[in-house]
Amino acid sequence: MSRAVLSIGSNLGDRAAHLRSVVDAFAPHLVAVSSVYTTAPWGPVPQEDYLNAIVLVDDPDAGPWEWLRRGQELERAAGRVREVRWGARTLDVDVVWCGEHRDGGVHAVRSTDPALILPHPQAHNRAFVLVPWLEVEPDAVLEVDGVPRPVRDLLSVLDSGEREGVRRTDIALLSDSRHRTHS
């Protein structure tokens, strides 16, 4: 039923292992996995830098709420505690965008439910989402305020310091010989 763009991040514990746990859990549904990037934390809470990546997944049996449920299960398995907004976390899995397969294409899903707003309402402001997303899907489009916009254009209008603060690492999330992107 759907394809999803998941933003994953960690800044507590074995950060790379937490991100790998997501890739491993979604292995049967992987379309693409970005490089891992290091980024400064977002928000007012002092904390360590994050490791971030984008995972593209596709599963005919999953809808947006299923992606959210699976992500939250992985967060709990990693010991995620939700005590402080924008606080440090072992694992964060956000559903950034979701699309349904129909009419020979993939069409964006919209949700205004406070538990799952789609597309993610702040994704267009976050270079740590846009940079790795463009790496794995150069023609990505994200709807902002009801208008579909190329992710490349959204990234270009962000502050240069925000863009430059997203630095690629040499950490690999795929533990075998699979390529980063799959057809």
Disulfide bonds with the S-S distance in Angstrom:
none
